[in-house]
Amino acid sequence: MTSAVRRFRALPLRSRLALLVATAVAVAVAASAAACWFIVRGALYDSLDDSLQQNRVSSAWVLQQVDGAQCSTQGPVLPEDVNPFKLSIQVINSEGVTCTVIGKAVAVAGSDIEVADGHAPQSLHNTRTEAGTEYRVLTYPLQGYEGAVSVARPLTEVNDTLSDLTLVLALVAGVGVVGAGAAGLWVARAGLRPVDELTGAVEHVARTEDLTVRIPAEGDDEIARLSRSFNAMTAALASSQERQAQLIADAGHELRTPLTSLRTNIELLARSEETGRAIPPDDRKALLASVKAQMAELAALIGDLQELSRPDESGRSGKVEVVGLHTIARTAIDRARLRGPELAVEAELAPWYVRAEAPALERAVVNVLDNAVKFSPPGGRIDVRLDRGELTVRDRGPGVAEDELPHVFDRFWRSPSARSMPGSGLGLSIVARTVQQCGGEVELRRAEDGTGTVAVIRLPGAPTPPPETPTTAP
């Protein structure tokens, strides 16, 4: 059995479907044919039994034949015009001895003797003659005599009809099974054609890595849903591949500038050492400061790239816990004041607790405040508000042009006015990624009065921490 199942599973899918359809139809046809055969057989036997009941002979006539010595072990065979149904009539006593009145003698059964003994009202059963011919026998009591009368009729007509019916049913079942197999194979081919297309597309993608392949998806059935899912998957993979290539290209472009400048400065210092020509102290100090700044810029860029290369929410490596957004914002504000001591940072922070990775969320808030510090004019003011999960950071800088707002969260994107300033163009991308992982939203817009930029972070949470939940210290 296990070997047969293993061989069945080794067949192609369309062959298995065709075989299953043919088997199901064969079982259904066989069951229908068997039911039909038994129903017809029962009807024929009922008709024959009714005929035997109608052909009962009178006890007086039978006794007359017995008294007239017209009875023997083999009765007279009457012509067909006199006995068209080839009836056989015989008398049975209580000891099972028979006397054939008409036709051929048939074998006596135990039920016939029970009727002759008076223990049963009648008996209906099949029996045979000495020559092997099958008969249907009705035995009933013989009045005025201690015995019974058996009226028998041959089953030739019934058996011939059943044989013809068996042949017809076998032919119909065979044709049905063959037709079902052909129909099953056609249905399997038609039904699996989209699967074949999907298989070809997958094999093509695996062979050529061409993610532009799309499969036509029509309807709402499972195959259409599978095709749409495959198209969505290849589109997502193509987009991911494109973003990866773009990230590599942008990272290479961003790394080239500080590396070129760093290499130039280091070559100047090395040439000074090799030639013995001392660089003036002020110039040397400026070169070393430039090298230090470029190293810091490279370190920041590499850190940003590592942050963006982390898995998405499903693959977080940090610990997700309940943290106070107001606490994180207060820490970020303290850092912003150190970076812009000449700026006035005003904060109103209402308690708000969220589920997030504390370091990642802190970095996102710091990036938003760093942008505000970077673009604020000397002596400017930065307003920070946290109210019911909405953190707002407003600066008084030049602001972002309306046509540039859709691109502010793109990787490595920097506005023309900010390209001369330090930075990698990844800060807001990290902010958007972190906020989305926390289930929130981030928005950047121009201030209503047209002066400065407003950054808004919305995070789901509550003004109080859940009971018995550890949080960061307020």
C-alpha positions in Angstrom: 0.0 0.0 0.0 2.8 2.4 0.9 4.6 1.5 -2.3 1.4 2.3 -4.4 1.0 5.6 -2.6 4.6 6.5 -3.3 4.2 5.6 -7.0 1.0 7.6 -7.2 2.7 10.7 -5.6 5.5 10.4 -8.1 3.1 10.9 -11.0 2.7 14.4 -12.6 -0.1 16.5 -11.1 -2.3 16.3 -14.2 -1.9 12.5 -14.3 -2.9 12.3 -10.7 -5.9 14.5 -11.3 -7.0 12.5 -14.4 -6.5 9.2 -12.4 -8.5 10.5 -9.5 -11.3 11.7 -11.7 -11.4 8.4 -13.6 -11.4 6.4 -10.3 -14.2 8.5 -8.9 -16.3 8.1 -12.0 -15.5 4.4 -12.1 -16.6 3.9 -8.5 -19.8 6.0 -9.2 -20.5 4.0 -12.3 -19.8 0.7 -10.7 -22.1 1.6 -7.7 -24.8 2.8 -10.1 -24.5 -0.4 -12.2 -24.6 -2.6 -9.2 -27.6 -0.8 -7.8 -29.4 -1.0 -11.2 -28.6 -4.7 -11.5 -30.0 -5.6 -8.1 -33.1 -3.4 -8.6 -33.8 -5.1 -12.0 -33.1 -8.5 -10.5 -35.5 -7.8 -7.6 -38.2 -6.6 -10.0 -37.8 -9.7 -12.2 -38.0 -12.1 -9.2 -41.1 -10.2 -7.8 -42.7 -10.6 -11.2 -41.9 -14.3 -11.4 -43.2 -14.8 -7.8 -46.4 -13.0 -8.7 -46.7 -15.3 -11.7 -46.2 -18.4 -9.6 -48.8 -17.2 -7.1 -51.3 -16.7 -10.0 -50.5 -20.2 -11.4 -51.4 -22.1 -8.2 -53.3 -25.2 -9.1 -56.3 -26.5 -7.1 -55.8 -29.2 -4.5 -58.7 -31.2 -6.0 -57.0 -31.4 -9.5 -53.7 -32.4 -7.9 -55.3 -35.1 -5.8 -57.2 -36.4 -8.9 -53.9 -36.7 -10.7 -52.3 -38.6 -7.8 -55.3 -40.9 -7.5 -55.3 -41.5 -11.2 -51.7 -42.6 -11.1 -50.7 -39.7 -13.2 -47.9 -39.0 -10.8 -44.3 -40.3 -11.1 -40.7 -39.2 -10.5 -40.8 -37.6 -14.0 -44.1 -36.1 -15.1 -45.2 -35.6 -18.7 -43.7 -32.8 -20.6 -46.5 -30.8 -22.1 -46.3 -28.9 -25.4 -45.5 -25.2 -25.2 -48.9 -24.2 -26.4 -50.4 -26.0 -23.4 -47.6 -25.2 -20.9 -46.0 -22.0 -22.3 -44.1 -21.2 -19.1 -42.7 -24.7 -18.8 -44.2 -25.1 -15.3 -43.2 -28.1 -13.2 -45.8 -29.3 -10.6 -44.9 -32.0 -8.0 -46.4 -33.2 -4.7 -44.3 -33.5 -1.6 -45.2 -35.5 1.5 -43.9 -34.9 5.0 -41.0 -37.3 4.5 -39.8 -35.4 1.4 -40.9 -38.0 -1.1 -42.0 -36.3 -4.3 -44.5 -37.2 -7.1 -44.1 -35.1 -10.3 -47.4 -34.3 -11.9 -46.2 -32.1 -14.8 -42.8 -31.2 -16.1 -39.4 -32.1 -14.6 -38.7 -33.1 -11.0 -36.9 -30.4 -9.0 -34.8 -30.8 -5.8 -36.7 -30.6 -2.5 -35.5 -28.0 0.0 -35.9 -28.1 3.8 -38.4 -25.2 3.6 -40.6 -27.4 1.3 -40.7 -30.2 3.9 -41.7 -27.6 6.6 -44.7 -26.6 4.4 -45.6 -30.3 3.9 -45.4 -30.8 7.7 -47.7 -27.8 8.3 -45.0 -25.8 10.0 -44.9 -23.0 7.3 -47.6 -21.5 5.2 -45.6 -21.4 2.0 -42.0 -21.3 0.7 -40.4 -19.4 -2.2 -36.8 -20.3 -3.2 -34.5 -21.3 -6.0 -33.6 -24.9 -6.8 -32.3 -27.1 -9.6 -33.2 -30.2 -11.5 -30.9 -33.1 -11.9 -29.8 -31.7 -15.2 -28.7 -28.5 -13.4 -31.5 -26.2 -14.7 -32.4 -23.5 -12.2 -36.0 -23.1 -11.2 -38.0 -20.7 -9.0 -40.3 -22.8 -6.7 -43.5 -21.9 -4.8 -44.5 -24.5 -2.3 -47.9 -24.3 -0.5 -50.0 -26.8 1.5 -52.2 -29.4 -0.3 -55.7 -29.5 1.2 -57.0 -33.0 1.9 -53.6 -34.5 1.8 -50.6 -34.7 4.3 -48.2 -32.9 2.0 -47.7 -29.9 -0.2 -47.6 -28.8 -3.8 -44.6 -27.2 -5.5 -45.2 -25.1 -8.6 -41.8 -24.3 -10.3 -40.9 -22.2 -13.2 -37.4 -22.1 -14.9 -35.2 -19.0 -14.3 -33.9 -19.0 -17.8 -35.7 -15.8 -18.8 -34.6 -14.0 -15.7 -31.0 -15.1 -16.0 -30.9 -14.3 -19.7 -32.2 -10.8 -19.0 -29.7 -10.3 -16.2 -26.9 -11.5 -18.4 -27.9 -9.1 -21.1 -28.2 -6.3 -18.5 -24.7 -7.2 -17.1 -23.2 -6.9 -20.6 -24.9 -3.6 -21.3 -23.9 -2.2 -17.9 -20.3 -3.4 -18.3 -20.1 -1.7 -21.7 -21.6 1.5 -20.4 -19.3 1.5 -17.4 -16.2 0.9 -19.6 -17.2 3.7 -21.9 -17.9 6.0 -18.9 -14.6 5.2 -17.3 -12.6 5.8 -20.5 -14.6 9.0 -21.2 -14.0 10.1 -17.6 -10.3 9.5 -17.9 -10.2 11.6 -21.1 -12.3 14.3 -19.6 -10.2 14.3 -16.4 -7.1 14.7 -18.5 -8.6 17.5 -20.4 -9.9 19.2 -17.3 -6.5 18.8 -15.7 -4.7 20.3 -18.6 -7.1 23.2 -18.9 -7.2 23.8 -15.1 -3.4 23.5 -14.7 -2.5 25.7 -17.7 -2.2 28.8 -15.4 -0.1 26.6 -13.1 2.1 25.7 -16.0 2.5 29.4 -16.9 3.3 30.1 -13.3 5.9 27.3 -13.2 7.4 28.6 -16.5 7.6 32.1 -15.1 9.3 30.9 -11.9 11.8 28.8 -13.8 12.5 31.8 -16.1 13.1 34.0 -13.1 15.3 31.4 -11.4 17.3 30.9 -14.6 17.6 34.5 -15.8 16.9 36.6 -12.6 14.5 38.6 -14.7 12.0 40.1 -12.3 9.9 41.9 -14.9 8.0 38.8 -15.8 4.2 39.1 -15.1 1.5 36.5 -15.4 -2.0 37.5 -16.7 -4.5 37.1 -13.8 -8.2 36.9 -14.7 -11.1 36.1 -12.4 -11.1 35.6 -8.6 -10.3 31.9 -8.3 -7.4 30.3 -6.5 -5.2 30.3 -9.6 -5.9 34.0 -10.3 -5.1 34.8 -6.7 -1.9 32.8 -6.9 -0.9 34.6 -10.1 -1.6 38.0 -8.6 0.5 37.0 -5.5 3.3 35.9 -7.8 3.1 39.2 -9.7 3.1 41.1 -6.4 6.1 39.1 -5.2 8.2 39.7 -8.3 7.3 43.4 -8.2 8.3 43.6 -4.6 11.6 41.8 -5.4 12.2 44.0 -8.4 11.6 47.1 -6.2 13.9 45.7 -3.5 16.6 44.9 -6.0 16.2 48.4 -7.5 16.4 50.0 -4.1 19.4 47.9 -3.2 21.2 48.9 -6.4 20.3 52.5 -5.8 21.5 52.3 -2.2 24.8 50.9 -3.3 25.2 53.6 -6.0 24.2 56.4 -3.6 26.4 55.1 -0.9 29.3 54.9 -3.3 28.6 58.4 -4.5 28.4 59.8 -0.9 31.5 57.9 0.2 33.6 59.2 -2.7 33.5 62.8 -1.7 34.8 62.5 1.9 37.2 59.8 0.9 38.7 61.9 -1.9 39.0 64.9 0.4 40.5 62.7 3.1 43.0 61.2 0.7 44.0 64.6 -0.6 44.6 66.0 2.9 46.6 62.9 4.0 48.7 63.0 0.8 49.5 66.6 1.6 50.6 65.7 5.1 52.6 62.7 3.8 54.3 64.8 1.1 55.3 67.3 3.7 56.9 64.6 5.8 58.7 63.0 2.7 60.0 66.3 1.3 60.9 67.9 4.6 58.9 71.0 3.7 57.0 71.9 6.8 53.4 73.0 6.5 52.7 76.3 8.3 51.2 75.5 11.8 47.9 77.1 11.0 47.5 75.2 7.7 48.6 72.0 9.4 46.1 72.5 12.1 43.3 73.2 9.5 44.3 70.0 7.6 44.1 67.9 10.7 40.8 69.4 11.6 39.5 68.7 8.1 40.8 65.0 8.4 39.1 64.7 11.8 35.8 66.1 10.4 35.9 63.8 7.3 36.6 60.8 9.6 33.6 61.8 11.7 31.5 62.2 8.6 32.5 58.8 7.3 31.7 57.2 10.7 28.3 58.8 10.7 27.6 57.7 7.1 28.6 54.2 7.9 26.5 54.2 11.0 23.5 55.4 9.0 24.0 52.7 6.4 24.2 50.0 9.1 21.0 51.3 10.6 19.2 51.2 7.2 20.6 47.7 6.4 19.0 46.2 9.5 16.0 43.9 8.9 12.5 45.3 9.0 10.1 44.9 11.8 9.8 41.2 11.5 13.6 40.8 12.0 14.2 43.3 14.8 17.3 42.5 16.8 16.7 45.0 19.6 14.4 44.6 22.6 10.9 46.0 22.2 9.5 47.5 25.4 7.3 50.1 26.8 9.2 53.4 26.9 8.3 57.0 27.7 8.3 59.1 24.5 8.5 62.2 26.7 11.6 60.8 28.4 13.3 60.1 25.1 12.3 63.5 23.7 13.8 65.2 26.8 17.1 63.4 26.4 17.2 64.3 22.7 16.5 68.0 23.6 19.4 68.0 26.0 21.7 66.7 23.2 20.3 69.3 20.8 21.1 72.1 23.3 24.7 71.0 23.4 24.9 71.1 19.6 23.3 74.5 19.3 24.0 76.4 22.5 23.1 79.6 20.9 19.6 78.4 20.1 16.6 78.5 22.4 14.8 75.2 22.7 11.4 75.4 24.3 9.7 72.1 25.3 6.3 71.1 26.5 6.2 67.3 26.9 3.1 65.5 28.2 3.6 61.9 29.3 3.1 59.3 26.6 4.2 55.7 26.6 4.8 53.6 23.5 6.1 50.2 22.6 9.4 50.5 20.7 13.2 49.9 20.7 14.4 52.6 22.9 17.8 53.2 21.2 16.2 53.3 17.7 13.4 55.6 18.8 15.9 57.9 20.5 18.0 58.1 17.4 15.0 59.0 15.3 14.0 61.9 17.6 17.6 63.0 17.8 17.8 63.1 14.0 14.7 65.3 13.8 16.1 67.7 16.4 19.5 67.7 14.6 17.8 68.8 11.4 16.1 71.6 13.3 19.4 72.7 14.9 21.3 72.5 11.6 18.8 74.7 9.7 18.0 77.2 12.5 19.5 80.7 12.2 21.8 81.9 14.9 19.8 82.9 18.0 16.8 81.2 16.6 14.2 79.2 18.5 13.0 75.6 18.3 9.6 74.6 19.7 9.1 71.0 20.8 5.6 69.8 21.8 4.4 66.3 22.8 0.6 66.0 23.2 -1.3 62.8 23.1 1.3 60.9 21.1 2.0 63.7 18.6 5.5 65.0 18.8 6.0 68.3 17.0 9.4 70.0 16.3 9.2 73.4 14.7 12.3 75.5 13.7 12.7 79.0 12.1 15.0 78.0 9.3 14.5 78.6 5.6 12.1 75.7 5.3 11.7 73.1 2.6 10.2 74.0 -0.8 6.8 72.5 -1.5 8.1 70.5 -4.5 10.8 69.0 -2.3 8.6 67.8 0.5 7.7 64.4 -1.2 11.4 63.5 -1.3 12.6 64.4 2.2 12.3 60.8 3.4 14.2 59.3 0.4 17.6 57.9 1.1 20.5 60.2 0.3 18.2 62.9 -0.8 19.3 66.4 0.1 17.8 69.7 -0.9 20.0 72.0 -3.0 20.4 74.4 -0.1 21.6 71.6 2.2 24.2 70.0 0.0 27.0 72.3 1.3 26.2 71.3 4.9 27.5 68.2 6.6 25.3 65.1 6.5 24.6 62.0 4.6 21.0 62.5 3.6 20.0 59.4 5.5 18.7 60.9 8.8 15.1 61.4 7.8 15.0 58.0 6.1 16.0 56.4 9.4 13.3 58.5 11.2 10.6 57.3 8.7 11.7 53.7 9.0 11.8 53.7 12.8 8.4 55.4 13.2 6.8 53.0 10.7 8.2 50.0 12.7 6.5 51.5 15.8 3.2 51.6 13.9 3.2 55.4 13.7 3.4 58.2 11.1 5.9 60.9 10.3 5.3 64.1 8.4 7.4 67.1 7.3 5.7 70.3 6.3 6.3 74.0 6.0 5.1 76.2 8.9 1.8 78.0 8.5 3.5 81.4 8.6 6.0 80.2 5.9 9.0 80.5 8.2 10.7 77.3 9.1 9.7 73.6 9.0 7.4 71.5 11.2 8.3 67.8 11.8 5.4 65.7 13.2 5.8 62.2 14.6 2.6 60.4 15.7 2.9 57.2 17.7 0.2 54.9 19.2 0.4 54.6 22.9 -1.2 55.8 26.2 -0.6 58.6 28.7 0.0 56.0 31.4 2.1 52.8 31.2 0.3 49.5 31.3 0.1 47.9 34.8 3.2 45.9 35.9 5.0 46.9 32.7 8.7 48.0 33.2 9.4 51.3 31.5 12.3 53.7 31.2 12.7 56.1 34.1 10.8 59.4 33.6 
